[in-house]
Every structure is written in C-alpha cells, then in structure tokens.
C-alpha cells in the first residue's frame, strides 16, 4: 500500500512538473509586442524569452501623462491561455495620494500574484480577454509570435 502511494505521488509530481515545463517553454518561445490604445489609456506590452514588461499610461483630456506604471512578470503559455506571474510593479509617474489620477486597476494589480488572460489573434489584431476585476476585452495590435503553435508554424 505504501509503495502504491509513493509511486502515485511521484507520478503526479512528474506530471505537474511536465505541465509547468510545457507552459514555460510556450512562454519562452512567445516573443511579441502588443500596443493597446483606449481613450486616455495606453499600454505597451513586450514579451521576450519568457519575461514580460508592460508600460501602462493614463492621460488627461489635454494628453498630459497623469500616471504611468511599469509592470514586470514571467509568462507561461498554454495554447491561447496567457498566465503572467508578477515580479514588480512600479509607479513611474503619478502620485498614489491623488485618487482621481491613479488608475484603480493598477492599484488592484498591486495585490495580485498572477493574472490569467485569453489571447485571440486575427492577423495583426489581438483580443485580450480578462475576467478580473470585471469581464473585459482589450483590442490591440500585435507584432511577433504569441503562441507555441505560431512558433512551430514559423519554422
């Protein structure tokens, strides 16, 4: 009985490690840049060799930068599921005391460890589907390889 538990635990551990390695490899080969432009908000997201750097900018009506956040994370890719494990979040421009000018989403992101996003790509158009804090889809332009299947097709 004890031998069965040991084998089962070891098999489960190897299986979980294999799944993690698959996601890590998918994240490593996904090298891209995404630009998202919304009214008063802009984001540039660059992924290279499993590492993601994002710059989120919020502007006022005159185009002046109110707040700007730099977010660094590691990525795992499982098909179109994009998982980012956050490393650092830094307020580059802005004041945390000014509630009117600091994006609430970035304040909430300070408490997150990971974020799950579904990526759908049609040509150079990308759709990012997120459920936290509310279900949202972001539309942007993408350049590069966003999935393991795109990488394999490019060989």
N, C-alpha and C positions, 0 to 999 in steps of 0.2 A: 504494500500500500504506500509506504513512504517513497519507494523507488518510482512509483507512478506520479506522485506529487512533484518529485524533483524533475522528472522528465517533462511533465506538463508545464511547470514553471519555467524551465529552461527553454522549451519550445515557444512559449508565449513571449518570453524576453527576446528571443531571436526574431520572432515575427514583428514585434513592436519596433525593434531596432531597424529591421529591414524597411518597414513602412516609413520611419523617420528618415532613413538614408535616401529613399526614393523621393521624398519631398525636398530634402536638402539638395539632391542632385538636380531636380527640376528647378529649384530656386537659383542654383549656381549657373545653369545654362541660360536662364531668362535674363537677358540684358536689354533694357529698354528705357525710354524716356517718355513720360506722359505729361501733357500740358492740359490743364483744365481751367477754363475761364468762365466765371459766373459774374453777375453784376456785383461789383465791389469786392469780389474774392477771386484769387488766382492761386493755382497750385502747380508746381513743377515737381515731378517725382522721377527720380533717376535710380535705376536698379542695375547693379553690376556685380557679377560673381557672388550672388547671394546676399549682398548688402544693399539697403535702400536708403537713400537720402531724399527728404522731401522738404520743400520750402513753401509754406502757406502764407499768403499775403492778403491782408484786408485793407481796402482803401475807402476813403470818404468820397462824397459826390464830386469833389474837385480833382480826384486822382492822387491825393496825398496818402502815403502809407500810414495807416493807423497802428496796425500790429503785424508782426511777421514772426513766424515760428519755424524753427529748423528741427526736424524730427528724423532721427536715425534709427534704423531697425534692421533685423535679419529677416530673410524671407524663406518660406517654404512654398512650393507649388505642387498641388495635386490636381492635375488637369486644369480646369478653369478656376479652381479654388486657390486664392492667394492668401496666405497667412503671414502676417508680419509680427515679429516678436520685438517689441520696442526696447531700444537701448537707452537713448537720450531724447529729451525734449527740451528745447531751449527757446526762450522768448528773446528774439534778436532785436526787435523794435516794438515799443509799446510800454505800457505801464499796467501792472496787474491791479492796481488800485482803481483804475478808470474802468468801471463796469460797462460803460457804453461803448467802449472801443476795443475790448478784448473779446475775441470770438469764443462763445460758450463751448463750442465743440472742442477747441484746443484745450480749454480748462478741463473738460471731462476726460480728454485723452491723457492728461497727466496721471490719471488713476488707472488707466488700462495697462495690462501687461502684454496683451496680444489683440490683434484685430483680424477679423475674417472678412474677406471681400471676394465676390464672384466677378471674374473678368470675362466679358464677352467682347470679341474683336471682330469687326467687319471692315476689312481693308485697313486704312489708317485711322479709323474711328474706333474708340474704345468706350465700353459701358462698364462702369464700376458699380456693382450692386452691394449696398451695405444695409445692415439692419440695426446698427447701434448709432445713435440713440433712437432714431426713428428710421423706418424703411426709406431709403434714398437711393436714387440712381444718379451718378455723375457721368457726364458725357465729355470726352476729350479727344485729343489727337495723340497718337502713339507712333513711335519710331523704334524699331528693334524687334527682338524676339520675346514674346510674352509667355511662352509655354514650351514644355518639352517636345510636344508634337510639332510645333513650328521649327524647333531646333533640328529635329530629325529630318523634317522635310527640306530643310535648307542644306543638308549635307550632299 
